[in-house]
Amino acid sequence: MTLLRRLLPVAAAGAALYYVRGVYRFRDPVRLPPADADTVLAPADGVVCFVKRVTGGQIYADSTPHPIAVSDLAGLPNAPQSGWLMGLYMGPLDVHFTYHPVSGPVTRTHHTASRQNTPLLSAGAAVALLTGRSADLLATRGTLENERHALTTHTIHGEVTTTLVAPGSGLSATTYTHEADTVRAGNKSAFLDEGGLVFLLIPAAFTPQVSVGERVLGAETVVARAEA
């Protein structure tokens, strides 16, 4: 009886882990995106880790005095010189699908490989994000160097780019969109097996509508809006 009591918590934990990894992360909830050409929707579920203005093709992180090139972060050669860069962290309990944030033709895709992927999160950052708090991810090697895949869509306000960043063990992603496709805001763009970091690079014509630490829903939350 004592042995059974000891084994029950282990069995329960194993069943919970199997459910999360084998069933829960594959859920596909119905999303109802607002139909508005002047808005940008969240490309994924998760926590907003940063919202940075892009100036001269660079952003500044709070934890380092040196600027960071947006082309390196977004995995996009010749990245725009101005605009905004947002970072969303998709955790293990979030929906693992990503969505197109805007409608329009896909003008380019770009894949950046990495010789060595490293973890995105420290233990403290992982705990913070799992409890719904923000964490500074711009100072980690993984954010700067891990494998990534970028997809750019043309809109009447400029080009919008979504970049998927590997969480630490390589970018295990199934993508549904290719260059020259025409997409609709809210449609699925990819599935991330292990979650990860999602960047959203938007033109200066848009104004961010979300703050650091806010939780967003992919295909539903308006994260930016074009100024009238």
N, CA and C of each residue as an Amber inpcrd file, in Angstrom:
protein
   684
   0.8320000  -1.2050000   0.0000000   0.0000000   0.0000000   0.0000000
   0.8700000   1.2600000   0.0000000   1.9420000   1.2170000   0.8050000
   2.8500000   2.3530000   0.8560000   3.5120000   2.5740000  -0.5030000
   3.9250000   1.4930000  -1.1380000   4.5380000   1.5960000  -2.4670000
   3.5620000   2.1760000  -3.4760000   2.2970000   1.7880000  -3.3890000
   1.2810000   2.3010000  -4.2990000   1.1020000   3.8050000  -4.1150000
   1.0940000   4.2450000  -2.8420000   0.9470000   5.6790000  -2.5900000
   2.1260000   6.4650000  -3.1450000   3.2980000   5.8550000  -3.1290000
   4.4670000   6.5410000  -3.6760000   4.4410000   6.5810000  -5.1970000
   3.8990000   5.5490000  -5.8000000   3.8870000   5.4780000  -7.2590000
   2.7890000   6.3260000  -7.8830000   1.7070000   6.5620000  -7.1650000
   0.5840000   7.3170000  -7.7230000   0.9830000   8.7260000  -8.1840000
   1.7230000   9.4990000  -7.3570000   2.1160000  10.8390000  -7.8400000
   3.0000000  10.7850000  -9.0820000   3.8860000   9.7880000  -9.1380000
   4.7540000   9.6370000 -10.3070000   3.9260000   9.3170000 -11.5510000
   2.9720000   8.4130000 -11.3910000   2.1080000   8.0530000 -12.5160000
   1.2620000   9.2490000 -12.9660000   0.7680000  10.0070000 -11.9850000
  -0.0500000  11.1800000 -12.3160000   0.7690000  12.2210000 -13.0620000
   2.0110000  12.4280000 -12.6020000   2.8780000  13.3980000 -13.2700000
   3.1970000  12.9360000 -14.6900000   3.4440000  11.6410000 -14.8530000
   3.7140000  11.1040000 -16.1860000   2.5280000  11.2500000 -17.1090000
   1.3330000  11.0060000 -16.5980000   0.1190000  11.1370000 -17.4050000
  -0.1040000  12.5930000 -17.8020000   0.1610000  13.5070000 -16.8530000
  -0.0150000  14.9320000 -17.1420000   0.9680000  15.3800000 -18.2170000
   2.2260000  14.9250000 -18.1080000   3.2320000  15.2920000 -19.1030000
   2.8590000  14.7330000 -20.4710000   2.3910000  13.5040000 -20.5070000
   1.9800000  12.9060000 -21.7810000   0.8230000  13.6970000 -22.3890000
  -0.1240000  14.1120000 -21.5570000  -1.2800000  14.8570000 -22.0670000
  -0.8450000  16.2070000 -22.6430000   0.0450000  16.9050000 -21.9090000
   0.4990000  18.2180000 -22.3740000   1.2620000  18.0960000 -23.6870000
   2.1760000  17.1350000 -23.7750000   3.0190000  17.0100000 -24.9670000
   2.3390000  16.2490000 -26.1000000   1.4980000  15.2790000 -25.7740000
   0.9140000  14.4440000 -26.8050000  -0.4580000  14.8550000 -27.2730000
  -1.1550000  15.6840000 -26.4770000  -2.5270000  16.0610000 -26.8240000
  -2.7340000  17.5700000 -26.7600000  -2.4430000  18.1580000 -25.5950000
  -2.8250000  19.5490000 -25.3290000  -2.1640000  20.5340000 -26.2790000
  -0.8710000  20.3290000 -26.5900000  -0.1900000  21.3070000 -27.4320000
  -0.6600000  21.2610000 -28.8910000  -1.3900000  20.2140000 -29.2850000
  -1.8950000  20.1180000 -30.6520000  -3.3140000  20.6820000 -30.7930000
  -3.8490000  21.2550000 -29.7300000  -5.2080000  21.7960000 -29.8110000
  -5.2660000  22.9270000 -30.8340000  -6.4090000  23.0750000 -31.4400000
  -6.5780000  24.0300000 -32.5410000  -7.8610000  24.8170000 -32.3180000
  -7.8340000  25.8110000 -31.4280000  -9.0540000  26.5490000 -31.1050000
  -9.5210000  27.4130000 -32.2750000 -10.8300000  27.6380000 -32.3390000
 -11.3950000  28.5130000 -33.3690000 -11.0590000  29.9550000 -33.0100000
 -10.4980000  30.6730000 -33.9470000 -10.1680000  32.0770000 -33.7490000
 -10.9640000  32.9170000 -34.7420000 -11.4680000  34.0640000 -34.2800000
 -12.2800000  34.9510000 -35.1130000 -11.5620000  36.2810000 -35.2660000
 -10.6830000  36.3950000 -36.2660000  -9.9050000  37.6240000 -36.4420000
 -10.7780000  38.7850000 -36.9000000 -10.5580000  39.9830000 -36.3690000
 -11.2910000  41.1540000 -36.8450000 -10.8690000  41.5040000 -38.2680000
 -11.7970000  41.8920000 -39.0920000 -11.5080000  42.2360000 -40.4870000
 -11.2140000  43.7250000 -40.5780000  -9.9440000  44.0890000 -40.5060000
  -9.5530000  45.4960000 -40.5380000  -8.1600000  45.5940000 -41.1450000
  -8.0590000  46.2170000 -42.3040000  -6.7790000  46.3110000 -43.0070000
  -5.7930000  47.2380000 -42.3000000  -6.2680000  48.0260000 -41.3280000
  -5.4040000  48.9760000 -40.6380000  -4.8720000  48.4350000 -39.3150000
  -5.0360000  47.1370000 -39.0740000  -4.5540000  46.5550000 -37.8310000
  -3.5730000  45.4170000 -38.0990000  -2.7730000  45.1360000 -37.0860000
  -1.8660000  43.9860000 -37.0910000  -2.2740000  43.0790000 -35.9450000
  -2.4950000  41.8000000 -36.2230000  -2.9170000  40.8550000 -35.2040000
  -1.7100000  40.1390000 -34.5990000  -1.8830000  39.6610000 -33.3920000
  -0.8290000  38.8720000 -32.7620000  -0.5540000  37.6340000 -33.6070000
   0.7110000  37.3410000 -33.9100000   1.0270000  36.1660000 -34.7240000
   1.0260000  34.8680000 -33.9270000   0.8740000  34.9530000 -32.6010000
   0.9160000  33.7470000 -31.7750000   0.3520000  34.0550000 -30.3940000
   0.0200000  33.0020000 -29.6570000  -0.3160000  33.1540000 -28.2450000
   0.9840000  33.3370000 -27.4660000   0.9270000  34.1110000 -26.3890000
   2.1210000  34.2380000 -25.5650000   2.1620000  35.5370000 -24.7970000
   3.3260000  35.7780000 -24.1920000   3.5660000  36.9700000 -23.3860000
   4.4350000  37.9410000 -24.1720000   4.0640000  39.2160000 -24.1710000
   4.8560000  40.2460000 -24.8410000   6.1190000  40.4900000 -24.0150000
   7.2750000  40.1880000 -24.6040000   8.5520000  40.3360000 -23.8860000
   9.1930000  41.6970000 -24.1100000   8.9740000  42.2650000 -25.2790000
   9.5130000  43.6060000 -25.5310000   8.7660000  44.2510000 -26.6870000
   8.7670000  45.5770000 -26.6800000   8.2470000  46.3880000 -27.7820000
   9.2810000  47.4900000 -27.9830000  10.0330000  47.4250000 -29.0720000
  11.1540000  48.3250000 -29.2790000  11.0000000  49.1080000 -30.5740000
  11.3120000  50.4060000 -30.5080000  11.3210000  51.2140000 -31.7220000
  12.5980000  50.9290000 -32.5110000  12.4420000  50.7900000 -33.8150000
  13.5820000  50.5580000 -34.7070000  14.0290000  51.9000000 -35.2780000
  15.2970000  52.2170000 -35.0870000  15.8660000  53.4600000 -35.6030000
  17.1980000  53.1480000 -36.2650000  17.3300000  53.5120000 -37.5120000
  18.5680000  53.2270000 -38.2250000  18.8540000  51.7470000 -38.3450000
  17.7950000  50.9330000 -38.3820000  17.9620000  49.4880000 -38.5080000
  18.4270000  48.8200000 -37.2320000  18.3090000  49.5150000 -36.0790000
  18.7810000  48.9730000 -34.8170000  17.7630000  49.2010000 -33.7040000
  17.8950000  48.4120000 -32.6440000  17.1390000  48.6430000 -31.4230000
  18.1160000  48.6160000 -30.2560000  17.6810000  49.1460000 -29.1130000
  18.5000000  49.1140000 -27.9050000  17.8090000  48.2480000 -26.8610000
  18.5570000  47.3390000 -26.2600000  18.0440000  46.4970000 -25.1860000
  18.3210000  47.1760000 -23.8470000  17.4660000  46.9120000 -22.8630000
  17.6450000  47.5190000 -21.5480000  18.9010000  47.0080000 -20.8590000
  19.3310000  45.8060000 -21.1990000  20.4230000  45.1610000 -20.4770000
  21.7970000  45.3770000 -21.1140000  21.8560000  46.0580000 -22.2390000
  23.1420000  46.2870000 -22.8870000  23.1740000  47.6750000 -23.5070000
  24.3200000  48.3600000 -23.4050000  24.4050000  49.7030000 -23.9770000
  24.6100000  49.7130000 -25.4810000  24.8930000  48.5250000 -26.0500000
  25.1950000  48.4650000 -27.4740000  23.9380000  48.1720000 -28.2910000
  23.7810000  48.8280000 -29.4310000  22.6060000  48.5610000 -30.2740000
  22.6560000  47.1670000 -30.8830000  21.4860000  46.6400000 -31.2130000
  21.3670000  45.3260000 -31.8310000  20.7610000  45.5100000 -33.2160000
  21.3710000  44.9070000 -34.2180000  20.8730000  45.0300000 -35.5900000
  19.5770000  44.2460000 -35.7560000  18.5700000  44.8960000 -36.2700000
  17.2710000  44.2480000 -36.4700000  17.3790000  43.1400000 -37.5100000
  18.2560000  43.3050000 -38.4800000  18.4190000  42.2640000 -39.5070000
  18.8870000  40.9580000 -38.8820000  19.7120000  41.0330000 -37.8180000
  20.1660000  39.8240000 -37.1340000  19.0350000  39.1770000 -36.3460000
  18.2500000  39.9810000 -35.6490000  17.1570000  39.4500000 -34.8420000
  16.0680000  38.8500000 -35.7150000  15.6630000  39.5990000 -36.7270000
  14.5580000  39.1520000 -37.5820000  14.9980000  38.1040000 -38.5930000
  16.3100000  37.8800000 -38.7190000  16.7810000  36.9200000 -39.7110000
  16.4210000  37.3550000 -41.1070000  16.5970000  38.6510000 -41.3590000
  16.1070000  39.2320000 -42.6070000  17.1610000  40.1790000 -43.1690000
  17.8790000  39.7890000 -44.2310000  18.8280000  40.7170000 -44.8450000
  18.1150000  41.9800000 -45.3170000  18.7880000  43.1020000 -45.1830000
  18.2250000  44.3820000 -45.6190000  16.9000000  44.6770000 -44.9240000
  16.8900000  44.5230000 -43.6020000  15.6860000  44.8100000 -42.8230000
  15.3750000  46.3000000 -42.8610000  14.1120000  46.6860000 -42.6690000
  13.7390000  48.1020000 -42.6670000  14.5340000  48.9040000 -41.6380000
  14.7490000  50.1640000 -41.9400000  15.5310000  51.0350000 -41.0610000
  14.7020000  51.6640000 -39.9530000  13.3870000  51.6050000 -40.0830000
  12.5220000  52.2090000 -39.0630000  11.2900000  51.3430000 -38.8640000
  10.6110000  51.5750000 -37.7470000   9.4040000  50.8130000 -37.4340000
   9.4160000  50.3540000 -35.9930000   8.8320000  49.1740000 -35.7540000
   8.7510000  48.6070000 -34.4090000   9.0630000  47.1130000 -34.4610000
   9.7210000  46.6270000 -33.4100000   9.9730000  45.1980000 -33.2770000
   9.3770000  44.7220000 -31.9580000   8.4950000  43.7240000 -32.0480000
   7.8830000  43.1320000 -30.8620000   8.3920000  41.6980000 -30.7030000
   8.4500000  41.2470000 -29.4670000   8.8290000  39.8750000 -29.1850000
   7.7850000  39.1940000 -28.3300000   7.2800000  38.0380000 -28.7800000
   6.2900000  37.2570000 -28.0350000   6.8980000  35.9140000 -27.6720000
   6.7410000  35.5050000 -26.4160000   7.2330000  34.1900000 -26.0360000
   6.0820000  33.2060000 -25.9730000   6.1730000  32.1470000 -26.7910000
   5.1750000  31.0710000 -26.8060000   5.6640000  29.9670000 -25.8840000
   4.9830000  29.7820000 -24.7460000   5.3850000  28.7900000 -23.7690000
   4.8030000  27.4180000 -24.0490000   5.1750000  26.4290000 -23.2360000
   4.7230000  25.0520000 -23.4670000   3.2190000  24.8600000 -23.3150000
   2.5400000  25.7560000 -22.5960000   1.1020000  25.6090000 -22.3930000
   0.2790000  26.4620000 -23.3610000   0.9600000  27.2320000 -24.2000000
   0.2570000  28.0510000 -25.1860000  -0.1200000  27.2110000 -26.4010000
  -1.0850000  27.7060000 -27.1770000  -1.3800000  27.1030000 -28.4820000
  -0.1250000  27.2000000 -29.3330000   0.2570000  26.1350000 -30.0240000
   1.5260000  26.1040000 -30.7430000   1.4100000  26.4960000 -32.2110000
   0.2220000  26.8650000 -32.6610000   0.0850000  27.3860000 -34.0130000
   0.4950000  28.8580000 -34.0370000   1.0330000  29.2980000 -35.1770000
   1.2210000  30.7230000 -35.4180000   0.2790000  31.1410000 -36.5320000
   0.0280000  32.4450000 -36.6190000  -0.9910000  32.9660000 -37.5310000
  -0.4350000  34.1650000 -38.3030000  -1.0220000  34.3910000 -39.4770000
  -0.6290000  35.5660000 -40.2490000  -1.1960000  36.8150000 -39.5820000
  -0.3470000  37.7930000 -39.2930000  -0.8260000  39.0020000 -38.6030000
  -1.5500000  39.9850000 -39.5100000  -1.3240000  39.8770000 -40.8230000
  -1.9440000  40.7810000 -41.8000000  -2.2920000  39.9980000 -43.0540000
  -3.0830000  40.6270000 -43.9100000  -3.4200000  40.0430000 -45.2120000
  -2.5390000  40.6430000 -46.2980000  -2.2810000  39.8350000 -47.3460000
  -1.5280000  40.3550000 -48.4740000  -0.6390000  39.2970000 -49.0990000
   0.1100000  39.6700000 -50.1290000   1.0230000  38.7280000 -50.7790000
   2.3090000  38.5600000 -49.9680000   2.8020000  37.3370000 -49.9190000
   4.0670000  37.0630000 -49.2470000   5.2020000  37.4080000 -50.2080000
   5.9970000  38.3980000 -49.8520000   7.0320000  38.8940000 -50.7620000
   8.3560000  38.1550000 -50.6140000   8.6070000  37.5700000 -49.4200000
   9.8450000  36.8030000 -49.2620000   9.8090000  35.9730000 -47.9890000
  10.5600000  34.8820000 -48.0260000  10.8090000  34.0730000 -46.8400000
  12.3180000  33.9030000 -46.7380000  12.8110000  33.7500000 -45.5260000
  14.2590000  33.6030000 -45.3540000  14.5390000  32.7370000 -44.1360000
  15.3630000  31.7050000 -44.3480000  15.7220000  30.7910000 -43.2610000
  17.1750000  31.0210000 -42.8680000  17.4070000  31.1620000 -41.5610000
  18.7590000  31.3610000 -41.0430000  19.1330000  30.1760000 -40.1710000
  20.1380000  29.4330000 -40.5800000  20.5860000  28.2830000 -39.8040000
  21.5090000  28.7350000 -38.6760000  21.7890000  27.8140000 -37.7560000
  22.6800000  28.1070000 -36.6400000  23.5840000  26.9100000 -36.4100000
  24.8630000  27.1850000 -36.1540000  25.7910000  26.0880000 -35.8820000
  25.5500000  25.4700000 -34.5070000  25.0290000  26.2760000 -33.5740000
  24.7550000  25.7500000 -32.2360000  23.6110000  26.5420000 -31.6060000
  22.4480000  25.8990000 -31.4880000  21.3220000  26.5390000 -30.8180000
  21.5070000  26.4440000 -29.3050000  21.2100000  27.5400000 -28.6060000
  21.3420000  27.5700000 -27.1520000  20.0050000  27.9680000 -26.5320000
  19.7680000  27.6400000 -25.2700000  18.4790000  27.9540000 -24.6450000
  18.1590000  29.4460000 -24.6800000  16.8900000  29.7510000 -24.9080000
  16.4440000  31.1410000 -24.8950000  16.3320000  31.6920000 -23.4820000
  16.0150000  30.8210000 -22.5360000  15.6400000  31.2710000 -21.2060000
  16.5940000  30.7810000 -20.1320000  16.8520000  31.6560000 -19.1660000
  17.4620000  31.2190000 -17.9190000  16.3600000  30.6250000 -17.0540000
  16.7360000  30.0040000 -15.9420000  15.7270000  29.4210000 -15.0490000
  14.7840000  30.4950000 -14.5250000  15.3320000  31.6580000 -14.1690000
  14.4940000  32.7470000 -13.6550000  13.5280000  33.2730000 -14.6980000
  14.0070000  33.4110000 -15.9370000  13.1420000  33.8970000 -17.0090000
  12.0390000  32.8980000 -17.3080000  12.3710000  31.6110000 -17.2660000
  11.3680000  30.5770000 -17.5260000  10.2540000  30.6270000 -16.4950000
  10.6230000  30.7650000 -15.2370000   9.6150000  30.8500000 -14.1680000
   8.7600000  32.0960000 -14.3450000   9.4040000  33.2130000 -14.6740000
   8.6590000  34.4650000 -14.8590000   7.6290000  34.3300000 -15.9700000
   8.0170000  33.7740000 -17.0980000   7.1040000  33.6550000 -18.2290000
   5.9950000  32.6470000 -17.9710000   6.3060000  31.5660000 -17.2660000
   5.2800000  30.5800000 -16.9610000   4.2360000  31.1260000 -15.9930000
   4.6170000  32.1250000 -15.2110000   3.6730000  32.7340000 -14.2700000
   3.0600000  34.0170000 -14.8210000   3.2620000  34.2610000 -16.1280000
   2.6030000  35.3910000 -16.7750000   3.3230000  36.7060000 -16.6630000
   4.5930000  36.6910000 -16.2090000   5.3680000  37.9190000 -16.1240000
   6.3420000  37.9980000 -17.2920000   6.8250000  39.1950000 -17.5840000
   7.7440000  39.3670000 -18.6990000   9.1700000  39.0140000 -18.2800000
  10.0250000  38.8200000 -19.2670000  11.4340000  38.5260000 -19.0170000
  12.2500000  39.1340000 -20.1500000  13.4540000  39.5950000 -19.8170000
  14.3270000  40.2030000 -20.8160000  15.0250000  39.0970000 -21.6050000
  14.6300000  38.9320000 -22.8580000  15.2250000  37.8920000 -23.6900000
  16.2290000  38.4440000 -24.6970000  16.3780000  39.7610000 -24.7590000
  17.2320000  40.3480000 -25.7720000  18.7190000  40.1850000 -25.4670000
  19.0490000  39.8330000 -24.2270000  20.4610000  39.7330000 -23.8560000
  21.0040000  38.3180000 -23.9780000  20.1810000  37.3610000 -24.3690000
  20.6350000  35.9700000 -24.4050000  21.2280000  35.6120000 -25.7690000
  22.1780000  34.6790000 -25.7650000  22.7900000  34.2260000 -27.0150000
  21.7610000  33.5650000 -27.9190000  20.8420000  32.8130000 -27.3080000
  19.8430000  32.1150000 -28.1000000  18.9950000  33.0570000 -28.9320000
  18.6050000  34.1780000 -28.3370000  17.7850000  35.1530000 -29.0570000
  18.5250000  35.7070000 -30.2610000  19.8240000  35.8820000 -30.1200000
  20.6210000  36.4830000 -31.1830000  21.1200000  35.4670000 -32.2120000
  21.3550000  34.2150000 -31.7830000  22.0810000  33.2830000 -32.6360000
  21.3090000  32.0440000 -33.0720000  20.1810000  31.7380000 -32.4420000
  19.4790000  30.4890000 -32.7700000  18.9000000  30.5140000 -34.1840000
  18.6140000  29.3290000 -34.6780000  17.9710000  29.1580000 -35.9820000
  16.6590000  29.9350000 -36.0200000  16.3310000  30.4840000 -37.2040000
  15.0810000  31.2600000 -37.3350000  14.5550000  31.2220000 -38.7610000
  13.2650000  31.5080000 -38.8740000  12.5940000  31.5090000 -40.1820000
  11.7080000  32.7500000 -40.2590000  11.9490000  33.5720000 -41.2820000
  11.2220000  34.8350000 -41.4400000  10.2910000  34.7870000 -42.6400000
   9.1520000  35.4540000 -42.5060000   8.1530000  35.5260000 -43.5740000
   7.6350000  36.9560000 -43.6390000   7.7220000  37.5600000 -44.8120000
   7.3350000  38.9620000 -44.9850000   6.0970000  39.0710000 -45.8690000
   5.1330000  39.8580000 -45.4150000   3.8800000  40.0930000 -46.1500000
   3.7490000  41.5760000 -46.4730000   3.3550000  41.8650000 -47.6930000
   3.1950000  43.2600000 -48.1200000   1.7910000  43.7610000 -47.7880000
   1.7150000  44.9660000 -47.2180000   0.4300000  45.6130000 -46.9500000
   0.4660000  47.0300000 -47.5240000  -0.6700000  47.6950000 -47.4890000
  -0.7240000  49.0690000 -47.9970000   0.0920000  50.0170000 -47.1160000
   0.4350000  49.5800000 -45.9110000   1.2030000  50.4260000 -44.9940000
   2.6830000  50.0580000 -44.9490000   3.0760000  49.0620000 -45.7240000
   4.4650000  48.6220000 -45.7170000   4.5600000  47.1260000 -45.4580000
   5.7720000  46.6310000 -45.3160000   5.9960000  45.2010000 -45.1380000
   6.0000000  44.8100000 -43.6630000   5.3220000  43.7010000 -43.3790000
   5.2360000  43.1510000 -42.0230000   5.9180000  41.7880000 -42.0280000
   6.8440000  41.5840000 -41.0880000   7.6150000  40.3380000 -41.0400000
   7.3980000  39.6130000 -39.7220000   7.1100000  38.3280000 -39.8150000
   7.0420000  37.4530000 -38.6440000   8.2330000  36.5140000 -38.6830000
   8.9470000  36.4000000 -37.5630000  10.1260000  35.5430000 -37.4810000
   9.9730000  34.5510000 -36.3450000  10.1660000  33.2790000 -36.6400000
  10.1000000  32.2080000 -35.6460000  11.5200000  31.8700000 -35.2200000
  11.7690000  31.8810000 -33.9010000  13.1190000  31.6420000 -33.3780000
  13.1190000  30.3450000 -32.5760000  14.0910000  29.4860000 -32.8510000
  14.1900000  28.1920000 -32.1620000  14.3650000  28.3860000 -30.6630000
  13.7170000  27.5460000 -29.8530000  13.8070000  27.6860000 -28.3980000
  15.1070000  27.1810000 -27.7990000  15.9230000  26.4590000 -28.5610000
  17.1780000  25.9800000 -28.0040000  17.6400000  24.6580000 -28.5780000
  16.7470000  23.9030000 -29.1690000  17.1140000  22.5970000 -29.7140000
  16.8750000  22.5260000 -31.2150000  16.9350000  23.6450000 -31.8760000
  16.6580000  23.6950000 -33.3030000  15.2070000  24.0850000 -33.5500000
  14.9550000  24.6480000 -34.7110000  13.6190000  25.1190000 -35.0470000
  12.7960000  23.9670000 -35.5960000  12.0200000  23.3560000 -34.7360000
  11.1510000  22.2540000 -35.1420000   9.7960000  22.8460000 -35.5050000
   9.6580000  23.2250000 -36.7650000   8.4620000  23.9430000 -37.2040000
   7.9410000  23.3650000 -38.5090000   6.6230000  23.3430000 -38.6420000
   5.9580000  22.9950000 -39.8910000   5.3390000  24.2680000 -40.4410000
   5.8070000  24.7390000 -41.5790000   5.3010000  25.9760000 -42.1510000
   4.2940000  25.6720000 -43.2570000   3.2800000  26.5180000 -43.3610000
   2.2070000  26.3060000 -44.3290000   2.2070000  27.3400000 -45.4490000
   3.1510000  28.2630000 -45.4210000   3.1290000  29.3780000 -46.3640000
   4.4500000  29.4680000 -47.1130000   4.3600000  29.8390000 -48.3850000
   5.5560000  29.9620000 -49.2150000   5.5730000  31.3290000 -49.9030000
   6.7310000  31.6850000 -50.3900000   6.8690000  32.9460000 -51.1030000
   5.9260000  32.9850000 -52.2990000   5.3000000  34.1390000 -52.5170000
   4.3430000  34.4100000 -53.5960000   2.9210000  33.9750000 -53.2560000
   2.7120000  33.3210000 -52.1130000   1.3450000  33.0410000 -51.6550000
   0.6610000  34.3400000 -51.2660000  -0.6540000  34.3540000 -51.3560000
  -1.4460000  35.4640000 -50.8270000  -2.1750000  34.9530000 -49.5980000
  -2.0050000  35.6420000 -48.4730000  -2.5230000  35.1480000 -47.2020000
  -3.5700000  36.1060000 -46.6340000  -4.3230000  35.5840000 -45.6910000
  -5.3500000  36.3800000 -45.0190000  -5.0280000  36.4400000 -43.5330000
  -5.2040000  37.6150000 -42.9410000  -4.9250000  37.7950000 -41.5170000
  -5.7400000  36.8090000 -40.6900000  -5.0710000  36.1220000 -39.7850000
  -5.7380000  35.1610000 -38.9140000  -5.6100000  33.7240000 -39.3690000
  -5.2220000  33.5060000 -40.6320000  -5.0010000  32.1350000 -41.0970000
  -3.7200000  31.5730000 -40.4810000  -3.6500000  30.2560000 -40.3460000
  -2.4640000  29.6360000 -39.7590000  -1.2710000  29.7740000 -40.6970000
  -0.0960000  30.0260000 -40.0990000   1.1250000  30.1330000 -40.8980000
   2.1230000  29.0270000 -40.5860000   2.0970000  28.4940000 -39.3470000
   3.0600000  27.4520000 -38.9800000   2.6280000  26.7750000 -37.6890000
   3.3140000  25.6760000 -37.3890000   3.1380000  24.9880000 -36.1040000
   4.5210000  24.7920000 -35.5060000   4.7070000  25.2550000 -34.2570000
   5.9850000  25.1360000 -33.5640000   5.8940000  23.9930000 -32.5540000
   6.5970000  22.9120000 -32.8240000   6.5220000  21.7330000 -31.9560000
   6.8790000  22.0580000 -30.5100000   7.9220000  22.8850000 -30.3290000
   8.4230000  23.1500000 -28.9820000   8.1990000  24.5840000 -28.5300000
   7.3480000  25.3320000 -29.2390000   7.1590000  26.7330000 -28.8700000
   8.3880000  27.5450000 -29.2430000   8.5960000  28.6690000 -28.5640000
   9.7650000  29.4870000 -28.8500000   9.4380000  30.9660000 -28.8520000
  10.2880000  31.7240000 -29.5030000  10.1500000  33.1750000 -29.5590000
   9.6480000  33.5790000 -30.9360000   8.6950000  34.5070000 -30.9740000
   8.1400000  34.9930000 -32.2390000   8.3520000  36.5020000 -32.3050000
   9.0780000  36.9440000 -33.3270000   9.2900000  38.3770000 -33.5510000
   8.2530000  38.8920000 -34.5430000   7.8720000  40.1440000 -34.3510000
   6.9650000  40.8130000 -35.2830000   7.5680000  42.1690000 -35.6100000
   7.9640000  42.3490000 -36.8690000   8.5710000  43.5940000 -37.3350000
   7.5540000  44.3330000 -38.1830000   7.1790000  45.5390000 -37.7590000
   6.1110000  46.2870000 -38.4310000   6.5940000  47.6760000 -38.8260000
   5.9980000  48.2580000 -39.8780000   6.4070000  49.5910000 -40.3330000
   6.0590000  50.6840000 -39.3230000   6.6910000  51.8380000 -39.5000000
   6.4570000  52.9750000 -38.6150000   5.0400000  53.5310000 -38.7490000
   4.3380000  53.1670000 -39.8270000   2.9590000  53.6360000 -40.0050000
   2.0280000  53.0780000 -38.9370000   2.4270000  51.9940000 -38.2730000
   1.6180000  51.3840000 -37.2200000   2.0740000  51.8580000 -35.8420000
   1.1260000  51.8970000 -34.9160000   1.4120000  52.2320000 -33.5220000
   1.0980000  51.0280000 -32.6540000   2.0370000  50.5650000 -31.8340000
   1.7770000  49.4090000 -30.9660000   0.5900000  49.6550000 -30.0340000
  -0.1800000  48.6050000 -29.8030000  -1.3620000  48.6830000 -28.9410000
  -1.2260000  47.7720000 -27.7120000  -0.0580000  47.1690000 -27.5140000
   0.1520000  46.2590000 -26.3890000   1.3960000  46.6860000 -25.6250000
   1.4960000  46.2000000 -24.3840000   2.6060000  46.5550000 -23.5130000
   3.3700000  45.3140000 -23.0790000   4.5800000  45.5200000 -22.6080000
   5.4020000  44.4250000 -22.1070000   4.6970000  43.7530000 -20.9290000
   4.6840000  42.4380000 -20.9370000   4.0320000  41.6750000 -19.8830000
   2.6030000  41.2840000 -20.1900000   2.0460000  41.8590000 -21.2420000
   0.6600000  41.5530000 -21.6170000   0.5860000  40.2000000 -22.3230000
  -0.4590000  39.4390000 -22.0340000  -0.6740000  38.1640000 -22.7220000
  -1.6050000  38.3960000 -23.9060000  -1.2440000  37.8410000 -25.0520000
  -2.0180000  38.0470000 -26.2760000  -2.4770000  36.7110000 -26.8380000
  -3.5150000  36.7760000 -27.6720000  -4.0330000  35.6040000 -28.3670000
  -3.7570000  35.7500000 -29.8600000  -3.1310000  34.7490000 -30.4440000
  -2.8600000  34.7810000 -31.8690000  -4.1270000  34.8770000 -32.6860000
  -4.1030000  35.6960000 -33.7370000  -5.2050000  35.8800000 -34.6840000
  -6.3630000  36.6790000 -34.1150000  -6.2990000  37.0910000 -32.8430000
  -7.4070000  37.8460000 -32.2510000  -6.9660000  39.1770000 -31.6450000
  -5.8920000  39.1820000 -30.8800000  -5.4630000  40.4140000 -30.2230000
  -4.8710000  41.3760000 -31.2400000  -5.3480000  42.6250000 -31.2530000
  -4.7790000  43.6660000 -32.1050000  -3.5290000  44.2070000 -31.3950000
  -2.3630000  43.9970000 -31.9910000  -1.1250000  44.4350000 -31.3460000
  -0.6090000  45.7620000 -31.9020000  -1.1430000  46.1830000 -33.0660000
  -0.7450000  47.4680000 -33.6490000  -1.8440000  47.9580000 -34.5660000
  -1.8900000  49.2780000 -34.6940000  -2.9320000  49.8810000 -35.5270000
  -2.3150000  51.0360000 -36.3250000  -2.7150000  51.1690000 -37.5890000
  -2.2050000  52.2470000 -38.4360000  -2.8220000  53.5630000 -38.0140000
  -1.9890000  54.5790000 -37.9700000  -2.4790000  55.9090000 -37.6080000
  -3.3420000  56.4640000 -38.7340000  -4.4010000  57.1480000 -38.3370000
  -5.3310000  57.7160000 -39.3430000  -4.6650000  58.8670000 -40.0760000
